[in-house]
């Protein structure tokens, strides 16, 4: 299945939810994650195993609280 944009905003539950997706059956072109965690080492490692890289990380000034946005693209 081809997915152009997968946007995930689940406030810290990223590793648990990502493991539930059938990555071998998906062709995801662009993943955007918004999280309240600045440390995404587990998420970065997960995506690395599946052939993706964290190509951008930012904290938008307009984002409430401690929101961080990360962009993952296939290698």
Predicted model as a PDB file, atoms N, CA, C, CB and O in Angstrom, pLDDT in the B-factor column:
MODEL        1                                                                  
ATOM      1  N   UNK A   1       0.850  -1.167   0.000  1.00 90.00           N  
ATOM      2  CA  UNK A   1       0.000   0.000   0.000  1.00 90.00           C  
ATOM      3  C   UNK A   1       0.900   1.235   0.000  1.00 90.00           C  
ATOM      4  CB  UNK A   1      -0.969  -0.005   1.224  1.00 90.00           C  
ATOM      5  O   UNK A   1       1.844   1.322   0.785  1.00 90.00           O  
ATOM      6  N   UNK A   2       0.607   2.175  -0.871  1.00 95.00           N  
ATOM      7  CA  UNK A   2       1.378   3.412  -0.944  1.00 95.00           C  
ATOM      8  C   UNK A   2       0.715   4.497  -0.094  1.00 95.00           C  
ATOM      9  CB  UNK A   2       1.516   3.883  -2.410  1.00 95.00           C  
ATOM     10  O   UNK A   2      -0.484   4.750  -0.210  1.00 95.00           O  
ATOM     11  N   UNK A   3       1.517   5.128   0.758  1.00 95.00           N  
ATOM     12  CA  UNK A   3       1.052   6.233   1.596  1.00 95.00           C  
ATOM     13  C   UNK A   3       1.999   7.398   1.354  1.00 95.00           C  
ATOM     14  CB  UNK A   3       1.000   5.835   3.129  1.00 95.00           C  
ATOM     15  O   UNK A   3       3.205   7.272   1.567  1.00 95.00           O  
ATOM     16  N   UNK A   4       1.466   8.525   0.913  1.00 97.00           N  
ATOM     17  CA  UNK A   4       2.309   9.692   0.655  1.00 97.00           C  
ATOM     18  C   UNK A   4       2.732  10.381   1.942  1.00 97.00           C  
ATOM     19  CB  UNK A   4       1.581  10.678  -0.239  1.00 97.00           C  
ATOM     20  O   UNK A   4       3.892  10.769   2.078  1.00 97.00           O  
ATOM     21  N   UNK A   5       1.821  10.541   2.883  1.00 96.00           N  
ATOM     22  CA  UNK A   5       2.123  11.218   4.140  1.00 96.00           C  
ATOM     23  C   UNK A   5       1.496  10.464   5.299  1.00 96.00           C  
ATOM     24  CB  UNK A   5       1.624  12.674   4.112  1.00 96.00           C  
ATOM     25  O   UNK A   5       0.287  10.232   5.325  1.00 96.00           O  
ATOM     26  N   UNK A   6       2.329  10.087   6.254  1.00 93.00           N  
ATOM     27  CA  UNK A   6       1.862   9.485   7.493  1.00 93.00           C  
ATOM     28  C   UNK A   6       2.188  10.477   8.595  1.00 93.00           C  
ATOM     29  CB  UNK A   6       2.523   8.070   7.757  1.00 93.00           C  
ATOM     30  O   UNK A   6       3.359  10.724   8.883  1.00 93.00           O  
ATOM     31  N   UNK A   7       1.161  11.048   9.212  1.00 92.00           N  
ATOM     32  CA  UNK A   7       1.333  12.038  10.269  1.00 92.00           C  
ATOM     33  C   UNK A   7       0.924  11.406  11.593  1.00 92.00           C  
ATOM     34  CB  UNK A   7       0.499  13.327   9.981  1.00 92.00           C  
ATOM     35  O   UNK A   7      -0.186  10.891  11.731  1.00 92.00           O  
ATOM     36  N   UNK A   8       1.831  11.450  12.564  1.00 89.00           N  
ATOM     37  CA  UNK A   8       1.597  10.808  13.857  1.00 89.00           C  
ATOM     38  C   UNK A   8       1.742  11.845  14.959  1.00 89.00           C  
ATOM     39  CB  UNK A   8       2.581   9.623  14.082  1.00 89.00           C  
ATOM     40  O   UNK A   8       2.771  12.514  15.060  1.00 89.00           O  
ATOM     41  N   UNK A   9       0.715  11.977  15.781  1.00 86.00           N  
ATOM     42  CA  UNK A   9       0.731  12.908  16.914  1.00 86.00           C  
ATOM     43  C   UNK A   9       0.085  12.188  18.093  1.00 86.00           C  
ATOM     44  CB  UNK A   9      -0.026  14.264  16.576  1.00 86.00           C  
ATOM     45  O   UNK A   9      -1.108  12.348  18.350  1.00 86.00           O  
ATOM     46  N   UNK A  10       0.878  11.399  18.802  1.00 83.00           N  
ATOM     47  CA  UNK A  10       0.324  10.558  19.867  1.00 83.00           C  
ATOM     48  C   UNK A  10       1.076  10.711  21.194  1.00 83.00           C  
ATOM     49  CB  UNK A  10       0.349   9.102  19.435  1.00 83.00           C  
ATOM     50  O   UNK A  10       1.049   9.819  22.042  1.00 83.00           O  
ATOM     51  N   UNK A  11       1.742  11.850  21.359  1.00 75.00           N  
ATOM     52  CA  UNK A  11       2.303  12.297  22.633  1.00 75.00           C  
ATOM     53  C   UNK A  11       3.064  11.231  23.419  1.00 75.00           C  
ATOM     54  CB  UNK A  11       1.214  12.820  23.480  1.00 75.00           C  
ATOM     55  O   UNK A  11       2.685  10.882  24.537  1.00 75.00           O  
ATOM     56  N   UNK A  12       4.127  10.725  22.829  1.00 72.00           N  
ATOM     57  CA  UNK A  12       5.006   9.836  23.560  1.00 72.00           C  
ATOM     58  C   UNK A  12       4.767   8.355  23.372  1.00 72.00           C  
ATOM     59  CB  UNK A  12       4.907  10.138  24.960  1.00 72.00           C  
ATOM     60  O   UNK A  12       5.568   7.550  23.848  1.00 72.00           O  
ATOM     61  N   UNK A  13       3.713   7.965  22.707  1.00 80.00           N  
ATOM     62  CA  UNK A  13       3.404   6.549  22.503  1.00 80.00           C  
ATOM     63  C   UNK A  13       3.925   6.036  21.155  1.00 80.00           C  
ATOM     64  CB  UNK A  13       1.896   6.327  22.595  1.00 80.00           C  
ATOM     65  O   UNK A  13       3.528   4.957  20.715  1.00 80.00           O  
ATOM     66  N   UNK A  14       4.797   6.787  20.502  1.00 80.00           N  
ATOM     67  CA  UNK A  14       5.249   6.468  19.156  1.00 80.00           C  
ATOM     68  C   UNK A  14       5.808   5.051  19.008  1.00 80.00           C  
ATOM     69  CB  UNK A  14       6.286   7.451  18.741  1.00 80.00           C  
ATOM     70  O   UNK A  14       5.369   4.328  18.114  1.00 80.00           O  
ATOM     71  N   UNK A  15       6.761   4.623  19.849  1.00 80.00           N  
ATOM     72  CA  UNK A  15       7.323   3.281  19.650  1.00 80.00           C  
ATOM     73  C   UNK A  15       6.266   2.174  19.700  1.00 80.00           C  
ATOM     74  CB  UNK A  15       8.382   3.012  20.700  1.00 80.00           C  
ATOM     75  O   UNK A  15       6.303   1.245  18.893  1.00 80.00           O  
ATOM     76  N   UNK A  16       5.335   2.270  20.636  1.00 83.00           N  
ATOM     77  CA  UNK A  16       4.304   1.237  20.765  1.00 83.00           C  
ATOM     78  C   UNK A  16       3.399   1.184  19.542  1.00 83.00           C  
ATOM     79  CB  UNK A  16       3.468   1.480  22.012  1.00 83.00           C  
ATOM     80  O   UNK A  16       3.076   0.100  19.055  1.00 83.00           O  
ATOM     81  N   UNK A  17       2.994   2.328  19.051  1.00 86.00           N  
ATOM     82  CA  UNK A  17       2.088   2.374  17.903  1.00 86.00           C  
ATOM     83  C   UNK A  17       2.804   2.000  16.612  1.00 86.00           C  
ATOM     84  CB  UNK A  17       1.472   3.763  17.772  1.00 86.00           C  
ATOM     85  O   UNK A  17       2.250   1.273  15.787  1.00 86.00           O  
ATOM     86  N   UNK A  18       4.021   2.485  16.429  1.00 87.00           N  
ATOM     87  CA  UNK A  18       4.767   2.185  15.200  1.00 87.00           C  
ATOM     88  C   UNK A  18       4.997   0.690  15.031  1.00 87.00           C  
ATOM     89  CB  UNK A  18       6.107   2.913  15.203  1.00 87.00           C  
ATOM     90  O   UNK A  18       4.967   0.186  13.909  1.00 87.00           O  
ATOM     91  N   UNK A  19       5.224  -0.020  16.119  1.00 88.00           N  
ATOM     92  CA  UNK A  19       5.438  -1.469  16.037  1.00 88.00           C  
ATOM     93  C   UNK A  19       4.205  -2.201  15.535  1.00 88.00           C  
ATOM     94  CB  UNK A  19       5.837  -2.017  17.395  1.00 88.00           C  
ATOM     95  O   UNK A  19       4.324  -3.317  15.030  1.00 88.00           O  
ATOM     96  N   UNK A  20       3.041  -1.613  15.658  1.00 91.00           N  
ATOM     97  CA  UNK A  20       1.795  -2.269  15.248  1.00 91.00           C  
ATOM     98  C   UNK A  20       1.515  -2.149  13.753  1.00 91.00           C  
ATOM     99  CB  UNK A  20       0.638  -1.688  16.018  1.00 91.00           C  
ATOM    100  O   UNK A  20       0.666  -2.868  13.226  1.00 91.00           O  
ATOM    101  N   UNK A  21       2.213  -1.255  13.067  1.00 91.00           N  
ATOM    102  CA  UNK A  21       1.971  -1.059  11.636  1.00 91.00           C  
ATOM    103  C   UNK A  21       2.720  -2.102  10.815  1.00 91.00           C  
ATOM    104  CB  UNK A  21       2.392   0.358  11.206  1.00 91.00           C  
ATOM    105  O   UNK A  21       3.843  -2.469  11.163  1.00 91.00           O  
ATOM    106  N   UNK A  22       2.109  -2.591   9.719  1.00 93.00           N  
ATOM    107  CA  UNK A  22       2.752  -3.602   8.874  1.00 93.00           C  
ATOM    108  C   UNK A  22       3.754  -2.959   7.902  1.00 93.00           C  
ATOM    109  CB  UNK A  22       1.686  -4.395   8.088  1.00 93.00           C  
ATOM    110  O   UNK A  22       3.459  -2.826   6.714  1.00 93.00           O  
ATOM    111  N   UNK A  23       4.919  -2.565   8.388  1.00 90.00           N  
ATOM    112  CA  UNK A  23       5.878  -1.797   7.585  1.00 90.00           C  
ATOM    113  C   UNK A  23       6.315  -2.514   6.331  1.00 90.00           C  
ATOM    114  CB  UNK A  23       7.084  -1.469   8.403  1.00 90.00           C  
ATOM    115  O   UNK A  23       6.586  -1.862   5.323  1.00 90.00           O  
ATOM    116  N   UNK A  24       6.394  -3.829   6.353  1.00 89.00           N  
ATOM    117  CA  UNK A  24       6.830  -4.558   5.153  1.00 89.00           C  
ATOM    118  C   UNK A  24       5.785  -4.473   4.035  1.00 89.00           C  
ATOM    119  CB  UNK A  24       7.108  -6.034   5.498  1.00 89.00           C  
ATOM    120  O   UNK A  24       6.109  -4.690   2.867  1.00 89.00           O  
ATOM    121  N   UNK A  25       4.540  -4.158   4.387  1.00 93.00           N  
ATOM    122  CA  UNK A  25       3.477  -4.047   3.390  1.00 93.00           C  
ATOM    123  C   UNK A  25       3.195  -2.598   2.997  1.00 93.00           C  
ATOM    124  CB  UNK A  25       2.209  -4.688   3.916  1.00 93.00           C  
ATOM    125  O   UNK A  25       2.341  -2.346   2.147  1.00 93.00           O  
ATOM    126  N   UNK A  26       3.899  -1.648   3.601  1.00 92.00           N  
ATOM    127  CA  UNK A  26       3.638  -0.233   3.348  1.00 92.00           C  
ATOM    128  C   UNK A  26       4.777   0.416   2.575  1.00 92.00           C  
ATOM    129  CB  UNK A  26       3.415   0.506   4.661  1.00 92.00           C  
ATOM    130  O   UNK A  26       5.948   0.086   2.762  1.00 92.00           O  
ATOM    131  N   UNK A  27       4.408   1.341   1.709  1.00 94.00           N  
ATOM    132  CA  UNK A  27       5.371   2.188   0.985  1.00 94.00           C  
ATOM    133  C   UNK A  27       5.074   3.619   1.411  1.00 94.00           C  
ATOM    134  CB  UNK A  27       5.264   2.009  -0.607  1.00 94.00           C  
ATOM    135  O   UNK A  27       4.306   4.327   0.758  1.00 94.00           O  
ATOM    136  N   UNK A  28       5.693   4.040   2.520  1.00 95.00           N  
ATOM    137  CA  UNK A  28       5.428   5.365   3.071  1.00 95.00           C  
ATOM    138  C   UNK A  28       6.506   6.323   2.577  1.00 95.00           C  
ATOM    139  CB  UNK A  28       5.384   5.329   4.632  1.00 95.00           C  
ATOM    140  O   UNK A  28       7.695   6.088   2.791  1.00 95.00           O  
ATOM    141  N   UNK A  29       6.094   7.397   1.919  1.00 96.00           N  
ATOM    142  CA  UNK A  29       7.029   8.348   1.322  1.00 96.00           C  
ATOM    143  C   UNK A  29       7.540   9.405   2.297  1.00 96.00           C  
ATOM    144  CB  UNK A  29       6.377   9.026   0.164  1.00 96.00           C  
ATOM    145  O   UNK A  29       8.651   9.909   2.136  1.00 96.00           O  
ATOM    146  N   UNK A  30       6.734   9.744   3.312  1.00 93.00           N  
ATOM    147  CA  UNK A  30       7.047  10.878   4.181  1.00 93.00           C  
ATOM    148  C   UNK A  30       6.358  10.641   5.514  1.00 93.00           C  
ATOM    149  CB  UNK A  30       6.597  12.244   3.541  1.00 93.00           C  
ATOM    150  O   UNK A  30       5.146  10.428   5.549  1.00 93.00           O  
ATOM    151  N   UNK A  31       7.104  10.673   6.612  1.00 93.00           N  
ATOM    152  CA  UNK A  31       6.524  10.486   7.951  1.00 93.00           C  
ATOM    153  C   UNK A  31       6.791  11.746   8.762  1.00 93.00           C  
ATOM    154  CB  UNK A  31       7.123   9.216   8.669  1.00 93.00           C  
ATOM    155  O   UNK A  31       7.931  12.197   8.873  1.00 93.00           O  
ATOM    156  N   UNK A  32       5.735  12.305   9.324  1.00 92.00           N  
ATOM    157  CA  UNK A  32       5.839  13.470  10.195  1.00 92.00           C  
ATOM    158  C   UNK A  32       5.369  13.045  11.581  1.00 92.00           C  
ATOM    159  CB  UNK A  32       4.997  14.683   9.647  1.00 92.00           C  
ATOM    160  O   UNK A  32       4.252  12.556  11.745  1.00 92.00           O  
ATOM    161  N   UNK A  33       6.229  13.236  12.570  1.00 89.00           N  
ATOM    162  CA  UNK A  33       5.871  12.892  13.944  1.00 89.00           C  
ATOM    163  C   UNK A  33       5.929  14.156  14.783  1.00 89.00           C  
ATOM    164  CB  UNK A  33       6.817  11.792  14.523  1.00 89.00           C  
ATOM    165  O   UNK A  33       6.931  14.872  14.781  1.00 89.00           O  
ATOM    166  N   UNK A  34       4.850  14.421  15.497  1.00 85.00           N  
ATOM    167  CA  UNK A  34       4.853  15.490  16.486  1.00 85.00           C  
ATOM    168  C   UNK A  34       4.750  14.817  17.843  1.00 85.00           C  
ATOM    169  CB  UNK A  34       3.676  16.523  16.251  1.00 85.00           C  
ATOM    170  O   UNK A  34       3.861  13.997  18.076  1.00 85.00           O  
ATOM    171  N   UNK A  35       5.657  15.165  18.725  1.00 80.00           N  
ATOM    172  CA  UNK A  35       5.706  14.515  20.032  1.00 80.00           C  
ATOM    173  C   UNK A  35       6.070  15.529  21.107  1.00 80.00           C  
ATOM    174  CB  UNK A  35       6.717  13.352  20.026  1.00 80.00           C  
ATOM    175  O   UNK A  35       6.568  16.616  20.816  1.00 80.00           O  
ATOM    176  N   UNK A  36       5.813  15.157  22.342  1.00 76.00           N  
ATOM    177  CA  UNK A  36       6.200  16.009  23.460  1.00 76.00           C  
ATOM    178  C   UNK A  36       7.574  15.606  23.992  1.00 76.00           C  
ATOM    179  CB  UNK A  36       5.150  15.935  24.581  1.00 76.00           C  
ATOM    180  O   UNK A  36       8.034  16.155  24.994  1.00 76.00           O  
ATOM    181  N   UNK A  37       8.227  14.660  23.335  1.00 72.00           N  
ATOM    182  CA  UNK A  37       9.551  14.192  23.759  1.00 72.00           C  
ATOM    183  C   UNK A  37      10.630  14.737  22.837  1.00 72.00           C  
ATOM    184  CB  UNK A  37       9.602  12.652  23.784  1.00 72.00           C  
ATOM    185  O   UNK A  37      10.508  14.650  21.615  1.00 72.00           O  
ATOM    186  N   UNK A  38      11.676  15.294  23.408  1.00 68.00           N  
ATOM    187  CA  UNK A  38      12.799  15.783  22.606  1.00 68.00           C  
ATOM    188  C   UNK A  38      13.722  14.623  22.220  1.00 68.00           C  
ATOM    189  CB  UNK A  38      13.589  16.866  23.381  1.00 68.00           C  
ATOM    190  O   UNK A  38      14.376  14.674  21.178  1.00 68.00           O  
ATOM    191  N   UNK A  39      13.778  13.586  23.049  1.00 74.00           N  
ATOM    192  CA  UNK A  39      14.664  12.448  22.817  1.00 74.00           C  
ATOM    193  C   UNK A  39      13.900  11.348  22.087  1.00 74.00           C  
ATOM    194  CB  UNK A  39      15.246  11.915  24.155  1.00 74.00           C  
ATOM    195  O   UNK A  39      13.055  10.671  22.673  1.00 74.00           O  
ATOM    196  N   UNK A  40      14.202  11.180  20.819  1.00 78.00           N  
ATOM    197  CA  UNK A  40      13.521  10.157  20.021  1.00 78.00           C  
ATOM    198  C   UNK A  40      14.471   9.043  19.600  1.00 78.00           C  
ATOM    199  CB  UNK A  40      12.887  10.788  18.787  1.00 78.00           C  
ATOM    200  O   UNK A  40      14.327   8.500  18.505  1.00 78.00           O  
ATOM    201  N   UNK A  41      15.428   8.695  20.434  1.00 85.00           N  
ATOM    202  CA  UNK A  41      16.388   7.651  20.049  1.00 85.00           C  
ATOM    203  C   UNK A  41      15.715   6.332  19.697  1.00 85.00           C  
ATOM    204  CB  UNK A  41      17.378   7.423  21.169  1.00 85.00           C  
ATOM    205  O   UNK A  41      16.123   5.669  18.744  1.00 85.00           O  
ATOM    206  N   UNK A  42      14.689   5.942  20.450  1.00 84.00           N  
ATOM    207  CA  UNK A  42      13.993   4.690  20.145  1.00 84.00           C  
ATOM    208  C   UNK A  42      13.278   4.778  18.798  1.00 84.00           C  
ATOM    209  CB  UNK A  42      12.985   4.350  21.258  1.00 84.00           C  
ATOM    210  O   UNK A  42      13.289   3.822  18.023  1.00 84.00           O  
ATOM    211  N   UNK A  43      12.663   5.914  18.522  1.00 85.00           N  
ATOM    212  CA  UNK A  43      11.960   6.098  17.251  1.00 85.00           C  
ATOM    213  C   UNK A  43      12.963   6.156  16.104  1.00 85.00           C  
ATOM    214  CB  UNK A  43      11.096   7.384  17.281  1.00 85.00           C  
ATOM    215  O   UNK A  43      12.737   5.553  15.055  1.00 85.00           O  
ATOM    216  N   UNK A  44      14.069   6.874  16.290  1.00 89.00           N  
ATOM    217  CA  UNK A  44      15.113   6.929  15.266  1.00 89.00           C  
ATOM    218  C   UNK A  44      15.633   5.528  14.957  1.00 89.00           C  
ATOM    219  CB  UNK A  44      16.272   7.841  15.721  1.00 89.00           C  
ATOM    220  O   UNK A  44      15.797   5.176  13.789  1.00 89.00           O  
ATOM    221  N   UNK A  45      15.893   4.731  15.980  1.00 90.00           N  
ATOM    222  CA  UNK A  45      16.386   3.366  15.781  1.00 90.00           C  
ATOM    223  C   UNK A  45      15.356   2.517  15.051  1.00 90.00           C  
ATOM    224  CB  UNK A  45      16.740   2.720  17.126  1.00 90.00           C  
ATOM    225  O   UNK A  45      15.706   1.732  14.170  1.00 90.00           O  
ATOM    226  N   UNK A  46      14.090   2.671  15.412  1.00 89.00           N  
ATOM    227  CA  UNK A  46      13.023   1.921  14.754  1.00 89.00           C  
ATOM    228  C   UNK A  46      13.007   2.232  13.261  1.00 89.00           C  
ATOM    229  CB  UNK A  46      11.654   2.249  15.388  1.00 89.00           C  
ATOM    230  O   UNK A  46      12.993   1.323  12.431  1.00 89.00           O  
ATOM    231  N   UNK A  47      13.009   3.514  12.926  1.00 90.00           N  
ATOM    232  CA  UNK A  47      12.953   3.895  11.518  1.00 90.00           C  
ATOM    233  C   UNK A  47      14.221   3.485  10.773  1.00 90.00           C  
ATOM    234  CB  UNK A  47      12.738   5.398  11.390  1.00 90.00           C  
ATOM    235  O   UNK A  47      14.152   3.131   9.596  1.00 90.00           O  
ATOM    236  N   UNK A  48      15.345   3.525  11.419  1.00 93.00           N  
ATOM    237  CA  UNK A  48      16.591   3.107  10.782  1.00 93.00           C  
ATOM    238  C   UNK A  48      16.516   1.639  10.353  1.00 93.00           C  
ATOM    239  CB  UNK A  48      17.780   3.324  11.738  1.00 93.00           C  
ATOM    240  O   UNK A  48      16.937   1.286   9.251  1.00 93.00           O  
ATOM    241  N   UNK A  49      15.986   0.801  11.217  1.00 92.00           N  
ATOM    242  CA  UNK A  49      15.816  -0.620  10.897  1.00 92.00           C  
ATOM    243  C   UNK A  49      14.912  -0.797   9.679  1.00 92.00           C  
ATOM    244  CB  UNK A  49      15.233  -1.381  12.105  1.00 92.00           C  
ATOM    245  O   UNK A  49      15.095  -1.730   8.897  1.00 92.00           O  
ATOM    246  N   UNK A  50      13.944   0.093   9.520  1.00 92.00           N  
ATOM    247  CA  UNK A  50      12.990  -0.004   8.414  1.00 92.00           C  
ATOM    248  C   UNK A  50      13.391   0.835   7.199  1.00 92.00           C  
ATOM    249  CB  UNK A  50      11.623   0.420   8.886  1.00 92.00           C  
ATOM    250  O   UNK A  50      12.599   1.002   6.272  1.00 92.00           O  
ATOM    251  N   UNK A  51      14.619   1.363   7.203  1.00 93.00           N  
ATOM    252  CA  UNK A  51      15.134   2.049   6.029  1.00 93.00           C  
ATOM    253  C   UNK A  51      14.785   3.524   5.919  1.00 93.00           C  
ATOM    254  CB  UNK A  51      14.650   1.371   4.838  1.00 93.00           C  
ATOM    255  O   UNK A  51      14.728   4.062   4.814  1.00 93.00           O  
ATOM    256  N   UNK A  52      14.553   4.183   7.039  1.00 94.00           N  
ATOM    257  CA  UNK A  52      14.219   5.606   7.054  1.00 94.00           C  
ATOM    258  C   UNK A  52      15.259   6.380   7.861  1.00 94.00           C  
ATOM    259  CB  UNK A  52      12.804   5.829   7.640  1.00 94.00           C  
ATOM    260  O   UNK A  52      15.950   5.814   8.708  1.00 94.00           O  
ATOM    261  N   UNK A  53      15.358   7.666   7.589  1.00 94.00           N  
ATOM    262  CA  UNK A  53      16.256   8.532   8.349  1.00 94.00           C  
ATOM    263  C   UNK A  53      15.495   9.755   8.839  1.00 94.00           C  
ATOM    264  CB  UNK A  53      17.471   8.957   7.491  1.00 94.00           C  
ATOM    265  O   UNK A  53      14.610  10.264   8.152  1.00 94.00           O  
ATOM    266  N   UNK A  54      15.848  10.220  10.032  1.00 92.00           N  
ATOM    267  CA  UNK A  54      15.295  11.449  10.587  1.00 92.00           C  
ATOM    268  C   UNK A  54      16.054  12.600   9.927  1.00 92.00           C  
ATOM    269  CB  UNK A  54      15.416  11.492  12.173  1.00 92.00           C  
ATOM    270  O   UNK A  54      17.203  12.873  10.272  1.00 92.00           O  
ATOM    271  N   UNK A  55      15.407  13.269   8.981  1.00 92.00           N  
ATOM    272  CA  UNK A  55      16.088  14.298   8.197  1.00 92.00           C  
ATOM    273  C   UNK A  55      15.837  15.709   8.707  1.00 92.00           C  
ATOM    274  CB  UNK A  55      15.662  14.208   6.766  1.00 92.00           C  
ATOM    275  O   UNK A  55      16.482  16.656   8.257  1.00 92.00           O  
ATOM    276  N   UNK A  56      14.904  15.857   9.641  1.00 87.00           N  
ATOM    277  CA  UNK A  56      14.607  17.182  10.170  1.00 87.00           C  
ATOM    278  C   UNK A  56      13.976  17.058  11.553  1.00 87.00           C  
ATOM    279  CB  UNK A  56      13.674  17.956   9.215  1.00 87.00           C  
ATOM    280  O   UNK A  56      13.118  16.206  11.785  1.00 87.00           O  
ATOM    281  N   UNK A  57      14.405  17.904  12.447  1.00 80.00           N  
ATOM    282  CA  UNK A  57      13.809  17.970  13.777  1.00 80.00           C  
ATOM    283  C   UNK A  57      13.731  19.436  14.167  1.00 80.00           C  
ATOM    284  CB  UNK A  57      14.634  17.141  14.827  1.00 80.00           C  
ATOM    285  O   UNK A  57      14.714  20.169  14.055  1.00 80.00           O  
ATOM    286  N   UNK A  58      12.569  19.858  14.622  1.00 80.00           N  
ATOM    287  CA  UNK A  58      12.431  21.264  14.997  1.00 80.00           C  
ATOM    288  C   UNK A  58      11.388  21.414  16.086  1.00 80.00           C  
ATOM    289  CB  UNK A  58      12.055  22.121  13.778  1.00 80.00           C  
ATOM    290  O   UNK A  58      10.564  20.528  16.313  1.00 80.00           O  
ATOM    291  N   UNK A  59      11.442  22.538  16.743  1.00 72.00           N  
ATOM    292  CA  UNK A  59      10.427  22.929  17.722  1.00 72.00           C  
ATOM    293  C   UNK A  59       9.837  24.232  17.224  1.00 72.00           C  
ATOM    294  CB  UNK A  59      11.028  23.078  19.184  1.00 72.00           C  
ATOM    295  O   UNK A  59      10.397  25.301  17.464  1.00 72.00           O  
ATOM    296  N   UNK A  60       8.707  24.153  16.529  1.00 66.00           N  
ATOM    297  CA  UNK A  60       8.094  25.365  16.005  1.00 66.00           C  
ATOM    298  C   UNK A  60       7.714  26.345  17.111  1.00 66.00           C  
ATOM    299  CB  UNK A  60       6.871  25.012  15.192  1.00 66.00           C  
ATOM    300  O   UNK A  60       7.214  25.939  18.160  1.00 66.00           O  
ATOM    301  N   UNK A  61       7.947  27.604  16.882  1.00 63.00           N  
ATOM    302  CA  UNK A  61       7.609  28.640  17.865  1.00 63.00           C  
ATOM    303  C   UNK A  61       6.117  28.668  18.152  1.00 63.00           C  
ATOM    304  CB  UNK A  61       8.066  30.011  17.372  1.00 63.00           C  
ATOM    305  O   UNK A  61       5.696  29.006  19.259  1.00 63.00           O  
ATOM    306  N   UNK A  62       5.320  28.313  17.153  1.00 64.00           N  
ATOM    307  CA  UNK A  62       3.866  28.354  17.324  1.00 64.00           C  
ATOM    308  C   UNK A  62       3.314  27.099  17.994  1.00 64.00           C  
ATOM    309  CB  UNK A  62       3.197  28.544  15.982  1.00 64.00           C  
ATOM    310  O   UNK A  62       2.130  27.054  18.328  1.00 64.00           O  
ATOM    311  N   UNK A  63       4.149  26.083  18.197  1.00 58.00           N  
ATOM    312  CA  UNK A  63       3.679  24.830  18.782  1.00 58.00           C  
ATOM    313  C   UNK A  63       3.459  25.002  20.284  1.00 58.00           C  
ATOM    314  CB  UNK A  63       4.687  23.690  18.510  1.00 58.00           C  
ATOM    315  O   UNK A  63       4.279  25.611  20.971  1.00 58.00           O  
ATOM    316  N   UNK A  64       2.354  24.467  20.788  1.00 60.00           N  
ATOM    317  CA  UNK A  64       2.082  24.592  22.220  1.00 60.00           C  
ATOM    318  C   UNK A  64       3.001  23.707  23.052  1.00 60.00           C  
ATOM    319  CB  UNK A  64       0.631  24.242  22.510  1.00 60.00           C  
ATOM    320  O   UNK A  64       3.457  22.668  22.574  1.00 60.00           O  
ATOM    321  N   UNK A  65       3.274  24.097  24.267  1.00 64.00           N  
ATOM    322  CA  UNK A  65       4.029  23.269  25.203  1.00 64.00           C  
ATOM    323  C   UNK A  65       5.402  22.900  24.697  1.00 64.00           C  
ATOM    324  CB  UNK A  65       3.272  22.027  25.509  1.00 64.00           C  
ATOM    325  O   UNK A  65       6.178  23.751  24.266  1.00 64.00           O  
ATOM    326  N   UNK A  66       5.684  21.619  24.759  1.00 66.00           N  
ATOM    327  CA  UNK A  66       7.011  21.115  24.393  1.00 66.00           C  
ATOM    328  C   UNK A  66       6.960  20.313  23.095  1.00 66.00           C  
ATOM    329  CB  UNK A  66       7.581  20.248  25.523  1.00 66.00           C  
ATOM    330  O   UNK A  66       7.700  19.339  22.957  1.00 66.00           O  
ATOM    331  N   UNK A  67       6.127  20.686  22.160  1.00 74.00           N  
ATOM    332  CA  UNK A  67       5.975  19.933  20.918  1.00 74.00           C  
ATOM    333  C   UNK A  67       7.232  20.011  20.068  1.00 74.00           C  
ATOM    334  CB  UNK A  67       4.779  20.447  20.127  1.00 74.00           C  
ATOM    335  O   UNK A  67       7.823  21.076  19.888  1.00 74.00           O  
ATOM    336  N   UNK A  68       7.625  18.852  19.550  1.00 77.00           N  
ATOM    337  CA  UNK A  68       8.750  18.745  18.629  1.00 77.00           C  
ATOM    338  C   UNK A  68       8.242  18.023  17.383  1.00 77.00           C  
ATOM    339  CB  UNK A  68       9.975  17.985  19.285  1.00 77.00           C  
ATOM    340  O   UNK A  68       7.423  17.108  17.474  1.00 77.00           O  
ATOM    341  N   UNK A  69       8.729  18.439  16.239  1.00 82.00           N  
ATOM    342  CA  UNK A  69       8.327  17.789  14.990  1.00 82.00           C  
ATOM    343  C   UNK A  69       9.553  17.158  14.352  1.00 82.00           C  
ATOM    344  CB  UNK A  69       7.654  18.803  14.014  1.00 82.00           C  
ATOM    345  O   UNK A  69      10.632  17.750  14.302  1.00 82.00           O  
ATOM    346  N   UNK A  70       9.353  15.932  13.865  1.00 84.00           N  
ATOM    347  CA  UNK A  70      10.435  15.182  13.236  1.00 84.00           C  
ATOM    348  C   UNK A  70       9.940  14.667  11.894  1.00 84.00           C  
ATOM    349  CB  UNK A  70      10.919  14.007  14.145  1.00 84.00           C  
ATOM    350  O   UNK A  70       8.801  14.219  11.769  1.00 84.00           O  
ATOM    351  N   UNK A  71      10.812  14.735  10.892  1.00 87.00           N  
ATOM    352  CA  UNK A  71      10.476  14.265   9.550  1.00 87.00           C  
ATOM    353  C   UNK A  71      11.383  13.082   9.221  1.00 87.00           C  
ATOM    354  CB  UNK A  71      10.630  15.411   8.486  1.00 87.00           C  
ATOM    355  O   UNK A  71      12.604  13.165   9.352  1.00 87.00           O  
ATOM    356  N   UNK A  72      10.774  11.992   8.796  1.00 90.00           N  
ATOM    357  CA  UNK A  72      11.508  10.798   8.395  1.00 90.00           C  
ATOM    358  C   UNK A  72      11.232  10.530   6.930  1.00 90.00           C  
ATOM    359  CB  UNK A  72      11.118   9.573   9.266  1.00 90.00           C  
ATOM    360  O   UNK A  72      10.090  10.585   6.476  1.00 90.00           O  
ATOM    361  N   UNK A  73      12.312  10.236   6.188  1.00 89.00           N  
ATOM    362  CA  UNK A  73      12.205   9.901   4.771  1.00 89.00           C  
ATOM    363  C   UNK A  73      12.908   8.578   4.515  1.00 89.00           C  
ATOM    364  CB  UNK A  73      12.806  11.022   3.886  1.00 89.00           C  
ATOM    365  O   UNK A  73      13.866   8.232   5.207  1.00 89.00           O  
ATOM    366  N   UNK A  74      12.426   7.832   3.508  1.00 92.00           N  
ATOM    367  CA  UNK A  74      13.117   6.585   3.168  1.00 92.00           C  
ATOM    368  C   UNK A  74      14.506   6.878   2.611  1.00 92.00           C  
ATOM    369  CB  UNK A  74      12.295   5.770   2.147  1.00 92.00           C  
ATOM    370  O   UNK A  74      14.718   7.880   1.929  1.00 92.00           O  
ATOM    371  N   UNK A  75      15.440   5.994   2.911  1.00 89.00           N  
ATOM    372  CA  UNK A  75      16.805   6.147   2.402  1.00 89.00           C  
ATOM    373  C   UNK A  75      16.880   5.692   0.956  1.00 89.00           C  
ATOM    374  CB  UNK A  75      17.803   5.350   3.262  1.00 89.00           C  
ATOM    375  O   UNK A  75      17.949   5.743   0.347  1.00 89.00           O  
TER     376      UNK A  75                                                      
ENDMDL                                                                          
END                                                                             
